């Protein structure tokens, strides 16, 4: 008989007749939950914005302002055009990573399909930004500065750009999957929070770092697409 992990959301979907879908695609179900958390959180923190900020508004401005300053330090003022994507990407990955630290829940980013989807979206947007800023001249990015070596550089650049998808997706998936696996083993052997507490703290750190790394690399790719070819 096929064994399934116990997830609260899976049980909820079983109650409404979608148990089969939830068992086969837990990453999708938990992605929906992460999106719900982000939407509700944005509505709560963004409600009643005013000139003199209150505590919730201060928290919101700290998060959004910090992300914006971080991104603009890499891209310059032109980066504001795609700040919504970067902010959404960071918050989604961070909440997804942290979700797996809660017993009975699963990190969507511990599934390779989720991380590949994020990497492909970033890959497509990178080249959309390049075409937007440079038009047909964007192709110069792939031929290098020496035209005699253009065919070789084209192959190298294509491989390098495609490798970005693999690098982004596998790095995030591997780290979060390892975190989930280690925590699962410790929970089974030593209970929920006593023995695994140091690993939980390490899991929080890993979750934050991986969200920052993915976002930073995406920002660097965007900045490279905006830069003039040499």
ABEGO torsion letter per residue (X at the ends): XBBBBBBAAAAAAAAAGAAAAAAABAAAAAAAAAAAAAAAAAAAAABGBBABBBAAAAAAAAAAAAAAAAAAAAAEAAAAAAAAAAAAAAAAAAAAAAAAABBGBBBAAABAAAAAAAAAAAAAAAAAAAAAAAEAAAAAAAAEABAAAAAAAAAAAAAAAAAAAAAAAAAAAAAAAAAAAAAAAAAAAAEAAAAAAAAAAAAAAAAAAAAAAAAAAAAAAAAAAABBBX
